[in-house]
Amino acid sequence: MASLVSKTSVTRGLISRIRAPSIAHSLCTATETRTQKLERIADQLLDLNKLEKHDYAILFRHKMGLNRYGPAVSGLGSSGPSSGPAATEANAEEKTIFDVKLEKFDAAAKIKVIKEIRAFTDLGLKEAKELVEKAPAVVKKGVTKDEANAIIGKLKAIGATAVLE
């Protein structure tokens, strides 16, 4: 038993010193159990420097079919049953998050519009004024339809034109 432990520790020491993985070590052999294989892989990963770890992370995500934002989209050019104008209408009906866009406003109601924008955003006076002056601009992003309609109603009441996107 002691000779097996010493052989395993010597083997691990030799394997961890090898920087480039070889084909012989990448497969689980009959003498190497799964646990030993996972320990060997973990040791090799821990030996990598920061740049190598970053490159490995990118390669791993690519091999798993993931991108930075989640699973990769497959079949972009497919012409299956979920493509065409009918699918576009279905996607529009399923939309739950909306943006409120200020299209235009009466010049006399500019101060009221700025105050109202400040009421439903976390903007300061200067930022709200700049946002109103560069209309058409999105004033609130990622809101529910009910909340967006309430904001549009308030803006229309004070003399501004806003749309739901």
Long-range contacts (C-beta under 8 A, 24 or more apart in sequence): 8-36, 12-39, 12-40, 12-43, 15-40, 15-43, 15-44, 16-40, 16-43, 16-44, 16-47, 19-47, 96-144, 96-145, 97-142, 97-143, 97-144, 98-142, 98-143, 98-144, 98-145, 98-148, 98-164, 98-165, 99-138, 99-140, 99-141, 99-142, 99-143, 99-148, 99-164, 99-165, 100-138, 100-139, 100-140, 100-143, 100-148, 100-151, 100-152, 100-155, 100-162, 100-163, 100-164, 100-165, 101-136, 101-137, 101-138, 101-139, 101-162, 101-163, 101-164, 101-165, 102-131, 102-132, 102-135, 102-136, 102-137, 102-138, 102-139, 102-155, 102-160, 102-161, 102-162, 103-135, 103-136, 103-160, 103-161, 103-162, 103-163, 104-135, 104-136, 104-160, 104-161, 105-132, 105-135, 105-155, 105-159, 105-160, 105-161, 106-159, 106-160, 108-159, 109-158, 109-159, 109-160, 112-158, 112-159, 113-155, 113-158, 113-159, 113-160, 116-154, 116-155, 116-158, 116-160, 119-154, 120-151, 120-154, 138-165
